[in-house]
Amino acid sequence: MWQRAQGGARDDDPQRIEKLARIRHTLEPLGKRAVGLFADELDIHLLPKVGYQWMPKSATVKLVTPGQNQKHYLAGALDPKTGRIVHCTSPRKTNVLFRALLDSLEWRYPKAKFARVYVVVDNYGIHKAQAVEQWLAAHPRFEVLFLPTYCPKANPIERAFGDVHDKCTRNHQRKRLEDLVWDVEQHFSTNGPWKYKLSQLYYTPQVTAAVERITKEQQLQEAA
């Protein structure tokens, strides 16, 4: 059969089940004074992503590329319970961008209402930078949980970012990067909520068994 190949990320982290179980064990019993968020970064390219779209029959939409590519970056954090996304942007994709997101989360989830803030991220280097560790040490109510490597399906914000590409960046005809960034930010301001359920990866028999084991170990420690 002649068909188009599909790309896919590797999913071979030896600690995959344990990491998924730790995230589920942490986020499932959250009360009103705690929140669990899924964060990631989005690359915004001035050169448009070319893809399918609706168009009149027998017509073809032609995209005139703006020349040399330019990039901007967005960091976002999704609250799966409310579907709200907190975000910030930067011309550079460094730990400064991630720390700016953490600063925004500190303001959006004040200590008076939220005693604990859990932020789930992938293993990209900016999430593990020394400056981020220092920020976390200065803000002890925040805790970062790491996803398995090469496992984007475990992060529901990826679906919200896919929506951004569908609505804003695919086949866009903006000539200036600042206009495209404005489109993306307006998308987050006017659309949503993005109430995506966690992937079934979190509910496989192996992960469920690991969650039960972690819960029992915690109960034994608390009883000791």
C-alpha positions, 0 to 999 in steps of 0.5 A: 500500500502506498501511503504517507509515513507518519512521524512519531516521537520515541517513547522508551524512557525506562522510568516512564511508568514510574514518572507517569504514576508519580504525576497521577499520584500527586495530581489526583488527590489535590484539594482546593488549596493546591493546583496541578498545571501542565507547561510547555513552550511553543515556537512561533515562526514567521514562515507559515506552516503549510497544511490543509484548510477549507477553501472553495472547490477547484480553488487553491490558496497560495501563500507568499512567504515573507522571506527570511524566517523569524521566531518568537516563543511562548511559554504556557501552563494549562490547568486541566480542571478549569481549562485556563492557560497562563502564558507569556512570550519572549524573543528567546527560548531560555530559562528566562522565559520559563522563569517568567512563566513561573512568576506569572503563575505565582501572581495568578495562584496567590499564596493566600489561596494556593498552598501548593502549585505543581508544574508538570514539564518535559525534560527540556534543558531550560526547565532544569537550569540552575536559575530555575532551581534557585527560583524554586528554592526561593518559592517552596510552595512550587514543585516541578514534576518531570514527564517521561522523555519523548512522551508528548502525549502525556502533556495535555497542553500539546493539544491546546498548542495544536489548536494554535497552529490550526487557528493561527500559524498554519497557512497564515498570511502575516508579513510581520512577526509581531502581528502573528504573535498578537494573533496567538495571544488573542487566541488565548485571550478570546478562546477556550477553555481547554478542558482536555482530559489526561491521556490514557497513558496515565491509566494503563494497568501498569501505571495504576499498579504503580500508583497503588504501590506509591500510595501504600508506601506513603501511608506506611511512611506516615504511619511510622 
